């Protein structure tokens, strides 16, 4: 355990892509040191698609060529490695002793699933040694090492997960995620101009927002925060805005029913025709076979609803053709409707409160948005709507639940 409290500071691609951004990173790290903290920095690849070292740009170099997933992970990981080296140099130029680490050098072990690997273990020894000697580690996010020694990547946004995994392993006082917005917002500002920054949010709400389409924090990172009780703050690299604190539910009691609205586009609904009566053993067995076949094929299902003589569920548009192949191989009849979206009301305060679904339906009815299907949990209500209506639906729920 370090004598100084450790803070993991993750900086996104837009924060490290320019000289001005890297100078802002150095100021943040210097301030942490002045406050007596021990910073561990995690960085994403520099910039966005089209920039020379962005992940999409790197992967485009092998577009149209026979694809090897392990080598694509190796290629994709170089963006974060380059970023770590450059940021470490910039910190040293600012008078801060720093050293770059790849994910494997930082002790991050994963499973063998290339492209969307899961962190299985973190061995913090190398980073603790650096911290104890007064060095600021700069860790390449988004990457780790599989049991066979190959480099893996954690999925888009995976540097957030790197930061949270290190936060847990290092018993960090806090994890700070720096981006180009002021914090977690009540809705995607591109879909709702009235969206504002949340001062506080529960870990479960953050996880639900990420799971249902919010791109501020990587979903596995939000899941880690929820499971571990990590203190996480989302902030803007370039402003002094305090950002959003991710608080434990025991510390933060929601003041209203809803906290935010998330949405996901590019959704398809599949209705599988089952030649069996609802509630019969044949109907149940047919459902089980479909669920198993989809799971074995790696197709994630959502909003699954047994119906009379059918099974209805949604899939991400990117998985639609894969799902079709599974159903075709099972010789099943099915109908597809694509061009849909899910809009999700998120709020820890809705649990046990009557009338929330009624208000959702009223808001969308007033906005003339058709509800095609629904699903809910203790902290969410999701509705399936035509994709053309998604902005209208987000606006309607955001206004109807007083989130502006």
N, C-alpha and C positions, 0 to 999 in steps of 0.2 A: 504494500500500500504506500503510495506516494505521501510525503510529508505535506505537500500542498494539495488542495482539492483539484481533481482533474475535471476539465471541461472539454468535451468533444465538440469541435466547431467544424461543421460541414459547409462547404461553399460550392454552390452550383456552377454550371457552365458559364452563365452570363457574368458571374462574379470573378472568374479567373481568365476570361477571354481577352481582356485588354490590359494595357499598362495601368490605366486608372483603376480598374477593378482589382488588380493584384496589389496596388498601393493601398486600396481600402481594406483588403484582406490583412495586409501587414499591420495597418493601424489597429484593426480589431484584435489581432494576436498580441500586439504590444500592450494594448490596454488590459487584456486578460492577465498578462505577466505582471503589469503594474499593480493589479488588484490582488496579487499573491496567488493566482491560480496557475495550474499546469495545463497548458493547452495541448490537445492532440487534434491536429487538423486533418480533415478528410476532404478530398477534392474530386469533382466530376471532370469529364473531358471538357476542353475549352470550346465554348461557343455552341452553335446549333447547326443543323443540317446545312451544308454548303461551306461552312468554315473548314479550314484545312484539316484540323485534328478532331473534329466532332465525330461521334460514333457513326452516325448515318453516312457521313462522308467517307470514312474509312471502309465501311462495309460496301459502299457503292463501287469500290475498286474491284470487287469480285462479282459484281452483278453479271448474270448471264453465263457464269462459269460453273462447272460441276461443284456443288456445295459440300464442304466438309464442315460439320457443325463445330468440331473441336478446334479446327484451324480458324473458323470465323470468330470464335470466342477469343482466341489468342490475338487475332487482328483487332477486334473491338476493344480489348483490354489495353491496347497500346495508347489509346487516347488519354485515359486516366493516368497512365504511367508517365507520359510526357508532361501532363499537367502537374503531377506531384513534383517532378524534377524541377520544372520552371518555378513553381511557387516556392520550393525550398531555396532555390537560388535567390529569389526576390526577398525572402525573409532574411537570409544572410546579408544581402545588400543593405537591408534596413537595420542591421546590427543584432539580429536575432539568430542564435545558433539553432540550425534546423537541419533535418536529414530526411530525404525521401525514402519511402518504403512502398514496395508493391503490396497488394493484398496478401499473397502468400508470405512475404517477408514479415508482415504484420501479424501473422499467425492465424489467418482466416481460412478455415477448412470448410468445404462444402460437399454436397452430394455430387453425383456424376452427371446431372442433367444440364447439358449445355444450353445456354441462352436464358434459362430461368432457374438457375441453381439456387438451392436453399443452404443457408449457413448452418452447419451442423455443430461446429465447435470453434471457439476462439482461444488461441494460446497466447496470452498477453505478455509473456516473458520479454520478448524483444522490445516491445513498446515501453514496458515498465523500466527496463534498463536504460533506455534513452531518456525517459522522463526523469528518472532518479539522477542522471548525470547532467541535467539541465538543458537537454536538447529538446526542441519541439519536433515531434514526428509529423511528417506530412505524408499521409497514407493515400494511395490510389484507391478510390472507391470503386464499387461496382464489380469487384473481382475477388476470386479466392482460388483455392486449389482443391481439386478432386482427389479421391483416394489413390488414383493411378498416377498422380503427379501432374496432370494436365491443368491448364488454366481454365477457369469457368467464369461466367458472368451471371449477375443476379437479376437480370431483367431491367428494362428501362426505368430509370429513377432509382436504381439499386444502390447508389452512393448513400442515400438516406438510410438504407438498411445496414450498410457498412457502419455508418456512424452510430446507429442505435445498438448494433451488436457489440461494437467496441465500448459503448457506454456501459452496457451490462457487464462485459468482461472486466473492465477496468474499474468498476464501482464508481463511475463518474458522478460528480455532483450534479451535472446537467449535460444535456445535449442541445446544442444550438444549431438550428438549420437555417442557413442564410441563403436568400434567394433574391429575385428582383421585384418582389411585391412585399407589402408591409406586414403580411401575416396570413393566417387562414381567413378566408372571406366567407360571407354568408351565402354566396353563390358565385359561379364563374362570372367575372365582370364582363366577359365577352358575350354572355347570354343575358345578363341582367345589369344594366347600368347603375341600379340603385344598391348594388352589393356593397357591403362595408366590412371592415376588418373586425374580427372577433377578439375581444380582450382575453377571454378565457374559453376553453373548450375541454370537455372530458376526453380521456383517452379513447373511450368507446365511441364517442361521437366522431373523433378524428378518424378512427378505424373505419367506421361506417361510411363517412364521407369519401375516404380513399377507395373503399371497396365499390362504391356506387358512382365513381367517375371523377371525383376531385383529384386534380393532378398536383396539388401542392406538396404532398408527402407520399412516398412510395408505400403501397399497401402493406407489405411485410414489415416495413419500419413502424407503421402505425400499430400493427399487431404486436410487435415487440414492446412498444411503449405501453400498450394495454396490458400485456402479460407480466411485465417486469416492474411497473410502477415508476419507470424512468421519468425524471422531470425534463420535458422537452419544450423548447421555445422556438417558434418560427419567426424569423426577422428579415428585414431588408438590409442587404450589405451596405447600401448607399444612403440610408437615412437613420435618424435617431429614434424613429418610431419604436415603441417598446415591443411591438409584435404581439403574437398570440401565445399565451401560456397554456400548455396541455397539463391539466390538473387532474388529480385523483378525485373520483366522485365523492369521497368522504370530505375533501377540502372544498369542493365546489358543488353547491346545490343549484341546479338550473332555475332561472327566474321565470321562464316561460316554457310553453309546450314544445316549441320548435326552436332549433338553433341555426339550421342552414338547409339549403336545397342543393343537391347534387344531381348531375344528369350524365347519361351515357348514350351516345348515338351509335348507329350502325348495328342495330339489334334485329334479329330475325325470330319469328315465332313459328314453331313447327307443331302441327296437329297430327299425331299418329293414330291411324284408324285401327282399333282393336276389335276383333271378331269375338267378343265375349261380353257378357253382361257386367255392368258395374257392380262391385262388391263380391263377385264370384271368385273362386280360387283361380280360374283361368285368367281373369282380368288382372288379379294381383301378380300372378306368375309372369304374365306378359310384360307388365310394368317393370318387374324386377330384372327381367332379361334385357330390356332396353337400357335401364339405368346401368347395369353391369357392362354392357357392350360399349356404351358411351364413356364410362369411366376407364375401361381398359384401353380405349382409343385416345384418351386424354382430352375428351370434349367436355367442357364445363357447362352444366345446365343451370338455368335459373328460372324462377317463376313457374316451377313445374306444378301442374294441376291435373289430377285425375278427373275425367269427365265421363259421362255416359257413352260407352263404346269408344272412348278415345283417351289419349294421354297428350296433354298440351304442355309445352315448355318453350323457353327462349334460349337462344345461343348468341354469342357475339357473331357479328357478320363475318369476321375472319375465320370462324369455325364452321360456317354453314356448309361448305362443300364437303368438309370432313364428316360432318354429321349426316349428310346425304349418303355418303359412301357406306357408312355404318348401317343405315336403315335399308339401303339397297341390298347390302350383303345379307340382311336378315329377311329379305323378301317381304317387307312391310309396305303398306300403302300409307301415304302421308301427304299433307298439304303444307305449303310454306307461304308465309307472308313476311317480306323483308321491308326495309325502309322504315323501321320503327325505332323508338327510343324509350329509355326508362328515365323517369324523373322521380327522385327520392327525397322525401321530407325526413330530415334527421333531427332528433331531439331526445335527450335523456329525460326531459320533463314530460314526455307523452305517455310513459308507462302507467297503465291503470287509469288514464284520464278518458272518460267517455266522450264521444262526439268528434274525435279528431278525424276519423275517416269520413264522417259526414261533412265536416268542413272542407276537407280535401275535395270531395265530390262536388260540393257547392261552388268552390272556387273555380274548378275546371269547367263546370257546367256554365257558369257565368261568362267564362272566357271562350265558350263554344269549342272546347277541346274534348274529343271523345276518349273515354277510358276503355282500353281494350282488355286489360287484365290488371290484377293487383296482387301484391304480396306485402307482408308486414313482419316485424319483429318487435321486441320490447322498445326499441329506439328508432325504428324506421317505418315508413309507409312508402312503398314504391308503386308507381302506376306506369303501365305500358301505354304509350301514345304514338300517333303517327309522327315520324321524325320532322315533318314539315311544321308541326305544332310545338316543337320542344321549347323554343324561346318563349312563346306565349304561355306555355304551361309553367315554366320556371318563374316568369314574371308574376303569374297569377298566384302561385303558392307563396312566393316571397312577399308579395303585398298582402295577401290574405291572412298570413300568420304574423304580420307586423315585424318583418325582419329588416326593413330598410333602416 
